[in-house]
Structure formats: C-alpha cells, structure tokens
Amino acid sequence: MFWGDFVNRNTIRLDRRLSLCAEFVRNGAAVADIGTDHAYLPIYLVQSGKISRAIAADINKGPLESGIEAIKQYGVSDKISARLSNGLEKIKSDECDDIVIAGMGGELICSIIEAAPWLQDGDKHLILQPMTRPEILRSYLYKNGYEIIREQAVESDGRIYTVMLAAFCGKAETLSDFSARVGRLKPQERELDKEYLERVLVSLKKKHNGLLCSDSKEEAESLSLTIEKINEYINGGKNG
Ligand SMILES: C[S@@+](CC[C@H](N)C(=O)[O-])C[C@H]1O[C@@H](n2cnc3c(N)ncnc32)[C@H](O)[C@@H]1O
C-alpha cells in the first residue's frame, strides 16, 4: 500500500437505513448495488471486510460520478467497479450473489426486477428498501414466485423505513391486501415494526375517509376490513 492510499483510507459510516441493508447482505457475497448514487453501501461493505467485491451501478451519470469519487476517496477502487446501467441491464448473473435496490419507489423496484429474469434463481438474494408503495412490491414479489425471507423496520432521520430480503422460490401466490401491507414485519417482537405498521394504519385511515367522501363505498368497505385486520395484528398478534 502507498502512503497516499493510507492517508485517504478513512472509514465510512452509514445511517441506520443503509446499515440495515448492509446487515442483510451475506458474508463474502458478490454484491451489486443498483441505484448506488454516493456508493456508500458498497464502500462500507468492502471496508468492513464483510464482502470483497461489488458493483456500484446507477442509471444517471451525475450520481455515478459522485459514487466513483467516493470510491476513490475511501481507497476501495480495486474492489468496487462502477457501472452506468439501467437497473440490472449491464450486470450479468454470474457477477453477483446479493443485489441491493434501496432508496427507490416500490414500483420502480418492481420494474427493475421484472427486467432481469435471471433473478429467478433461489441462490440470488434481493435486498430491497422501497421508499414508497411497499405493498405493491410485496404483491409483485409473491405473484412472481419470490418470497420475503426476512423484513424489518428501521428508523432514520425521523422516518421509518422497511427493508426486505427476498429470493425466488418458484411458488406464485396472490397476497391479500392485509398481507401485502404487513409483509413479514413482526410487531409483537420489534417495537419499530409496530410503529411502522401504526403509521401504515394512519395513512390507510386517511385513505378510507377519502374513499367515503368520494362515495367509493365498496372500496371503502374492503379497506376497512384491512384496517381492522392490521389493527388486530398489531395489538393481538393474529395474522390473517
Ligand atoms: C435516492 S437515490 C438512493 C441511493 C442509495 N441507493 C440509497 O438508498 O441511499 C436513488 C438512485 O437511484 C438511481 N436510479 C433511478 N432509477 C434507476 C434505474 N432504473 N437503474 C439504476 N439506478 C436508478 C438514481 O439515479 C439515484 O442515484
């Protein structure tokens, strides 16, 4: 190692949201971080020794360039390659074991998975952190033969996010609205999972009121059943 490398090799710190994504990555996995932006996640994974190589990919030049800059700054250019790619378009199946897609909307994450059929391989792990519409992502996963192996809520900067670990199992399933909104969160075991679901309830109740005002009685009725079930699940632990 040259002195210059030593000087530049400061250690990166992640916020709690990205830390939980990092926790879901397998030791020694080859990682592809899709929508990497600043590339903090792969830099952390390599610096901590959890993994030895990663691809940091982004669709936009600007974020990718800031990622490349950070990769250089933290002295890990030999272990992380940066790639301009729309989703997984420029990434081959044999280049990665664990794929992280974090900080994007749930629908965009679905479209990235949809465009990469090689993810239909039980050995691949998907670490997904949707910023919006997690229920659409969960429904998509189950409908297309993936299952959520693990899910956990995490708090960062006053917001609560959910992080999922999914893999292909080959069994397609249609989720009920309740299951799509609750996922694999465990409100009885983890206080933050409970808080996350309480926030889901608040927004569903608002939506329910809106439906009543707009005279969408049928939709309102079905949503009120979901609300009731989530309420029961949070407070009584029943999973319907
Ligand atoms: C909000 S940042 C998230 C950065 C990081 N993953 C995180 O969670 O902190 C979203 C990034 O996704 C990138 N992005 C959006 N659509 C993408 C796509 N289809 N393929 C790859 N990257 C994409 C954007 O350019 C942006 O840099």
PDBQT file of the ligand as one rigid body, heavy atoms in Angstrom, charges set to zero:
ROOT
HETATM    1  C1  LIG A 301     -32.425   8.261  -3.763  1.00  0.00    +0.000 C 
HETATM    2  S1  LIG A 301     -31.061   7.531  -4.551  1.00  0.00    +0.000 S 
HETATM    3  C2  LIG A 301     -30.744   6.141  -3.495  1.00  0.00    +0.000 C 
HETATM    4  C3  LIG A 301     -29.272   5.959  -3.250  1.00  0.00    +0.000 C 
HETATM    5  C4  LIG A 301     -28.916   4.769  -2.388  1.00  0.00    +0.000 C 
HETATM    6  N1  LIG A 301     -29.283   3.513  -3.008  1.00  0.00    +0.000 N 
HETATM    7  C5  LIG A 301     -29.592   4.888  -1.041  1.00  0.00    +0.000 C 
HETATM    8  O1  LIG A 301     -30.515   4.110  -0.756  1.00  0.00    +0.000 OA
HETATM    9  O2  LIG A 301     -29.211   5.774  -0.253  1.00  0.00    +0.000 OA
HETATM   10  C6  LIG A 301     -31.770   6.740  -5.978  1.00  0.00    +0.000 C 
HETATM   11  C7  LIG A 301     -30.740   6.464  -7.063  1.00  0.00    +0.000 C 
HETATM   12  O3  LIG A 301     -31.298   5.540  -7.987  1.00  0.00    +0.000 OA
HETATM   13  C8  LIG A 301     -30.893   5.889  -9.277  1.00  0.00    +0.000 C 
HETATM   14  N2  LIG A 301     -31.828   5.233 -10.225  1.00  0.00    +0.000 N 
HETATM   15  C9  LIG A 301     -33.107   5.579 -10.517  1.00  0.00    +0.000 A 
HETATM   16  N3  LIG A 301     -33.628   4.733 -11.416  1.00  0.00    +0.000 NA
HETATM   17  C10 LIG A 301     -32.671   3.814 -11.674  1.00  0.00    +0.000 A 
HETATM   18  C11 LIG A 301     -32.601   2.683 -12.532  1.00  0.00    +0.000 A 
HETATM   19  N4  LIG A 301     -33.632   2.331 -13.308  1.00  0.00    +0.000 N 
HETATM   20  N5  LIG A 301     -31.466   1.967 -12.579  1.00  0.00    +0.000 NA
HETATM   21  C12 LIG A 301     -30.400   2.329 -11.806  1.00  0.00    +0.000 A 
HETATM   22  N6  LIG A 301     -30.403   3.392 -10.993  1.00  0.00    +0.000 NA
HETATM   23  C13 LIG A 301     -31.516   4.123 -10.921  1.00  0.00    +0.000 A 
HETATM   24  C14 LIG A 301     -30.900   7.401  -9.275  1.00  0.00    +0.000 C 
HETATM   25  O4  LIG A 301     -30.078   7.941 -10.271  1.00  0.00    +0.000 OA
HETATM   26  C15 LIG A 301     -30.369   7.701  -7.868  1.00  0.00    +0.000 C 
HETATM   27  O5  LIG A 301     -28.981   7.869  -7.851  1.00  0.00    +0.000 OA
ENDROOT
TORSDOF 0
